[in-house]
């Protein structure tokens, strides 16, 4: 198949999944064309069957804001026509499914089919911006196939928009060979000397990630046992996180690593992964932690309970329950045998349910189903 993929090319779950999907599809012999305004995050090494087409964002004096949607739609149409694409797989309903609809309308009869994957933000955005409701609903319904990354998100989408579409859940996936707890490059001693434990958080530091809760949990754990906190990522709450670390006098034991490309070499250092988010439509970072043999302490909301098995591969608690999260963290960190079992459970769950070699064929099957369906 010839597949075009459009996503936001920045760090974040949707961009990572879109990129990893394209890489895996190319390995399996499909021709994959990324269409984005810059090289997608994690797409640093080109390989056979893989192409990148840059969307040039116009800056004309006439426009107060650059017409990004129109630029993307035009590039989609151009690439689809030149390369005779079968599928335009877009990540996010708005604006990318909208762009794909415009491209398909431009091309007419011989246009590719549109597959839209919803990641959550495009749906929850409607809750705060009601003006997007109609265009989001239209873009989903205009797609030839729609997938969500969790059962939770599928049900929320159907309820929010009253959709008749047959939305299919295809879980996010992880390369369990890449995210492996036995990676030889994982040198824990570089960050935590004398057997100190390591707690880790990785995100785009948006408000919903509740970075303050991460730091507060760590502060409570640190009162009881020697430990370090590794923070991977960057974003709007970084300044607040730095301030809170200083206020709680945690500077000597908190390490801000910024944006990192080879996160598999860092996740495997951790004893626990903290993810106390407002909600997660899936929780890709949690899955990468599980694959690295790291139990997750998080919230029992959204799609995260579909990823982390509470009481076996981690603990899921109520939103904002900092004390409870710290208590559960200590329960594992102070019990080596229990922590070891949870680590094994985490790894086994990732391999058994979410390995890329199990999930990628589901996308291939979905593409074929969409291609075989009437217009």
ABEGO torsion letter per residue (X at the ends): XBBBBBBBABBEAAAAAAAAAAAAAAAAGBBBBBBBABBBBGBABBBBGBBBBBBBBBBBAABABBBAAAAAAAAAAAAAAAAGBABBBBBEAOAAAAAAAAAAAAAEAABBBBBBBBAGAAAAAAAABAAAAAAAAAAAAABABBBBABAAAAAAAAAAAGBABBBBBBBBBBBAAABBAABAABBAAAABBGGBBBBBBBBAGBAAAGAAAAAAAAAAAAAABBBBBBBBEBEAAAAAAAAAAAAAGAAAABBBAEBBABAAAAAAABABBBBABABBAAGAAAAAAAAAGBBBBBBABEAAAAABBBGAAEBBBBBGBAAAAAAAAAAAAABAAAAAAAAAAAAAAAAAAABAAAAAAAAAAAAAAAAABBX
